[in-house]
Amino acid sequence: MSALPSTPPCALPSKPPRSVLPLSPSGGPPSSFLSPYLPLHIPRYHLWMSSEALQASTASEPLSLEEEHDMCASWRTDQDKYTWIIHACPPPAAKPVGGVTSASPSPSAGVTSASPSPSAGVTSASLALLEPHMAGDVNLFLSLDEALGDDGETVVRTVLQAEVEVMVAEASKRRQNLATAAVEAALAYGSAVLGVERFFVKIGDANKPSRALFETKLGFSFVQRVECFQETELELLPPKPLPPPASLPFLEPPFPPPPHYSLWLLPSSPPPIAPEINKLAERFKVPPFPPHVTLAGRVPRRAGGGDLLAAAAELGFGEGGVGVELGEVRADGRPHKAAYVEEPPFKPHFSLLYGEHDEAEKGEAVRGMEERLKGREVVLDRMQLWRTEGAYDTWEMVGEIS
């Protein structure tokens, strides 16, 4: 994984205060829960952060009470970070709210329906009664990283990543698996709902308990030691979206999943793969889609993706667009790459078919395509911004550069 680039942070939604996440480290009834950071939490949180020991362990600067109120407001509105307050007690009872259902995060639609959610209808007043049980917090800071090709220099695609921080501030509430359960919840939400592909932490050399938590309990791996900051970076690369832990009954997500946008490169003239996409769509009885190469995929943006399109416009195409040569035709089990044709040497691809289909039938359907397509050139001279969450036949084009 490359060093962090100087790219703008991902934009994420604001966070409604009514929802909570229960935590069940032992697998039994929830013994603790997470809630958004609200103004009612500020006095105790400010007291915590007045501790020089906590400032040192969290690499934080002391804030005035007024500054803490501003910080609380920024946590609610800034779109590149999430925070939850850890409570060392069962979640509060909630008033029934019609139509709200329990849900497990889904990488495509965000949530799926199940039984009525006890978190629905939780109010700030009910959370205020549990303020004495505040134990700490857990945070995700989102940014974009760049995945490099085999040559170690060429940027193949962007990766949504999240830096993780956790703090159990109350000494009497440590060594109760609160930090482990809280981080597991944040990882599951970040992976399954936000589409985070890389989680990382930066831990000071003196903070041995934190390093043991992330390496031993949570499975993070060593990346590098930064000598000048006396800290070590660890990372977790989930091979696929993480499901909620068995001991964590995910209720209503605390924040609505953000809309996702993708930047596509497309040809003006019909490329040779267009008939192949249409044939596959007809055979598998699915909608076709425009032939395209994804430049940046599934980037969350709450206020629309205009900044993505503006940044891409600065790249330009050069006279005549970008020519690519079609490579091997492949198929695998991923719905978004059911069948595709690669473009060597850096492995971007044209998708030919989306969805989950029988592997043997896919293999038969693409047989002969490589002979027809390999070595042919396609000129990409248009760039489009698409909103790409949910089923692909609901995706919408929202802007274009040509």
N, C-alpha and C positions, 0 to 999 in steps of 0.2 A: 504494500500500500504506500502510495506516495505521501510526501509531506502535504500539509493542508494548503490549499491554494487560496489566493486572495479573491475569492468569489463572494457575492452577496449571500446572506443567510437565506435559508428556505423560509417561505412565508407560511404561517400556520394559523389556525382559527383562534379566536378568543375562547375563553373557557367558562361555561356557565357554572355557578357555584352549587347547584343543587345535588350533584351526583357524587357518590363516594365509591371507593373500591375496598371491599372487605379483604382482609388477609387472614389466612388460616395456616400458619406454619406447620402445625401438627396434623393437618388434614381433617380436623374436627370442625365444630362451629367457629365462625370468625372470631378471633380473639383480638384483632386490631383492624385498623382500616386507614385508608388514605383519603384525604380531601384536598381540594384546591386551597391555595394560600389566600386567606380572606383578611380584611381589616381587623376582624375580631381576634386574629392570631398575632397581631403585631406586637402588643406589649410583651408577651412571653418570648416571642422570637427575638425582639430587640434585647431583652435581658440575656438570652443565650449568647448573642453575638457581641455582647460587651465583655465576654470572657476572652482573655488573651490566649488561653490554651486553645479554645475553639477557633479563634482567628488564625492561629498558627497552623492548626491541623487542616483547616479548610482554605488556607491561602486567601483570607478575606480581610478587607479593611473595615475598621469601625465606622458605623454610620450614626448620624443623629436620628432622633425619633422622626423628625420631619422627612429626612432622607429615606428612612425605612418605609414610611407611607408612600413615598414616590416609587420606591422599589417594589412594593406590593402591587401598586397600580400597573407597573411595567410588566410584572409577571402575568397579570391578567390580560394585557393587550399586546405585548411584544410577540412576534410571530415566529421566532426562532428558538423558543424555549418553553418547556413545561415544568411545573413544579407541583409536588404534592406534600402536604403535611402528614406525618406519621402520627397516629393516635394509638396509644397502648391500651385500648379498651374495645369492646364490641361496638359495631356501628350503631348509630341511633335508629330508633324505630321511625318509620316513615308513614305518612298518610298515603293511602292508595291513590294512584293517578291513572285514570282510564287510558288504555291504549299503550302504556309504557311497558315494555317487555324486557326480560332478562336477555342477555346476548353474549355470545362469544365473538371476539373480533374475527373478521373475515378479510383476507387480503384483497378481495375484489370489491365487496360492497360495504366493508366496514363492520357491519353487525348482522347477526341472524336472530330471528325471534325465538322465544321460548316461553318460560313462565313469567308471571308478574314479578317485577323487580322491587325488592325491598328498598333499594336506594332511591326510587322515584319519590319525589315529594319531600326529601330531606331538606330542611330549612336552615338558614343561618342561625336562627334561634336555637334549634336543637343541637347544632354543632357548638354553639357558645357554651352550653351546659357541660360539654365535654372538654372544654379548653384546658382544665387542669391535667388532662391525660395526654397532652401534646408531648411527643417524644423526640421528634427531629423532622428531617425532610429528605426527599429524594428528587433529583432534577435530571432533565434531559436537555442538552444544548445542541441544536441541530445545525448542520452546515453541509456544504457539498465538498466532496473530495474527487480526485481524478484517478480513474483506473487506467494503468498504462499497458500498452501492448507488449509483445514478447521482446521488442527491442529495448524496453525500459525507458523509452523517451516519448513515443507517440501516445497521445491521449485517446483511448478507445471509447470511453463513456464516462459520465459523471456518476458518483455514488452518493446516496444520502447517508450520512453518518451522524452519530449522536455521542457526545461526551456525557458520561454518567457521573453524577456526584451523589453521595448519600452521607447523612450525618445523623447519628443518634446523640442528641445534645444532653439529654437527661441521664446522668451517670447511673441512677437507680434503675433505668430501663434498658441498660446495655446487657449483652450476653443473653438475650431472650429471642434470638433469631429475627428480630424486627428488621434489621438492615437487610438480611438475606431475602426475606419475604417482600420487602418494599422494592428492592432492586429487581427481583424476579417479575413483579407486577409491571414495573416500568419497562423492562426489556420486552415482555410479552406485548404490551400496548404499542411500544415503538416499532416492533417488528411486524405484528399482525395488522395493525391499523394504519400506522404512518408509512410503512414500507421501508424502515431503516434497514440497511444492509450491513452496516458496520457499527459496532459499539466500542468505545474505547474509554480508558481512564488514565489519568496522570496522577501518580501517587508519590508523595515525598518520601525520601529515604527513611525518615524517622517514623513514618506511619505504618508500622509492621502489621497491626491488626487489619487495616484496610487492604493491604496487599494479600494477606492470607484469605480474606473474604472473597476477593475477586478471583484469585488464582485457584484456591483450593475448593471453595464452595460453589463458585459460579462458572468456573471453567475458562476464564480469560487466559490468553497466552501472551508471552513476552514479545514486545515489539522492539523497544530500544530504551537505553538509559541516556538521559540528557544531563550530562555532567554539570553544565553551567547552572542548571536549576536544581540540581541534586534530587532528581525525580525519575521515575520509571514509567514508561507507557506500556499498557497492556491492552489487548483487543479481543473482541469476540465477533466472529464472522458466522452468523447463522446460515446453514446451508439452504434453509427455506424458512418461511415465516414461522416464528416460534408460537406454538399453541399456548394458551394460558396454562400455568402449572396445575397439576391435579389438585393441589391443596389450595388453589386460589379460585374461588367461584367468581369469575368475571361477571359483574352485573352490567348495567347500562354503562357504556364507556363514559368516562368523566368529561370528555370533550368530543364534539362531533368530528368525524374524520374530515380532513381538508379535501377540497377538490384537487385533482392532480392534472398536470399539463405535461405534454410531450412535444418536443420539436422534431419535425420530420423533414427530410430532404426528399424531393420528388422530381421526376422528369416531366418536362412539358409535353414531349412526344410519347405516345404509348410505347412502353418498353416491351421487350420480348417475353417478359414474365407475366404480363397482364393476361394473355389468354390462358396461361397455366393456372393463375389464381381463379379465374372464372370457371375453368373445368373442375378444379377441386371443390369450389363452392357448390357447383351443381351436383357433383357426385356425393358430397357429404351433406347436402341439403342445409347449408349454412350461408349467411350473407357474404358476398365478396367485400373487398376493401381496396382502397387505393394502393398501388405499389409504392413503397416508401422505404427509406432507411432511417432508423431512429437515431437522431443526434444526441438527444437527452430525453430520458424517459421517466415518467411518473414523478415529476417534481411538484411537491405540494405548494399551492399558492392560494391564500384565502381571498385576496382582492383581485384575482385574475392574473393571467400570465403575461401582461403587457411588458413587464421588465425583462422577461426572458426573450421575447421577440425583439425588443430594442437592443439587448446585448448581442443577440445573434445577428442583427442587421449590421452591427459594426464589423463582424467578421467578413462580410461580403462574399461573393462567389468568384470573383475574377471573371474575365471575359470568356463567355461561352460556358460557364458552369464548371462542374467537377465531373470528370469522367471516371467511371469505375468499371472493372472487368468482372463478370460473373464467374463464380467458382463452383465448389461442390454443392450438390443438393443433399440436404440432410433432414432427418426427422427425429424428434424425441418426445418425451412425455409431458413437456411443459405446455400448458394451453396456449401461451403466447408465442411458442415456437414449435407448433405441431409439425410443420414442414417449412423449410426455409432454404435459401441459396446464399452461400457465403461469398464475400468479396475479399480475396487475399490482397495484401499480406496481413492486414490488421484485424480481420474477422468481424467487421460489421456485417449485417445481413439484410436481405429482402425476405420478409415473411411471405409464405405462400398459402398458409392455412392456419387458422386459429381454432382452439377448442380441444376437447378431449375426445379422441377417436381410437378405434381399434388399431393396434400397432401393425398387424399383418396387412390390413386393408390400406393403411397409409403407405406402407412399403410398396405394395402393388401399384398404388395410385401414382407415386412419384417415379416409378421405374421408367427409365427412358428420358426423364426430364433433363438430367445432367448432360446427356449427349446433345440435347437440343439447345441448352443454355450456356454451358461452360465455355468461357472465352469470349462471349459476346459483350459488347460495351454498352453501358447505359450512361447517359449524361444527366446529372442531377443539377437543375438550374432553378428550382423553386424551393422555398422553405415555408413550412406551415406550422402554426401552433394549434394543437388539438387538446381538448379536454378529454382525458382518458381514464376516468374511473368507471367502474361498473362493467356491464357486458359490452363487448367491443362494437356491437351494432347500435349502441346508444352514444358512442363517442361523437363529438362535435368539433368541426374546424372553426376556430375563433379568430384567426388572423393569418396573413400571408405576406411573404417577401419574395419578389421575383427579380 
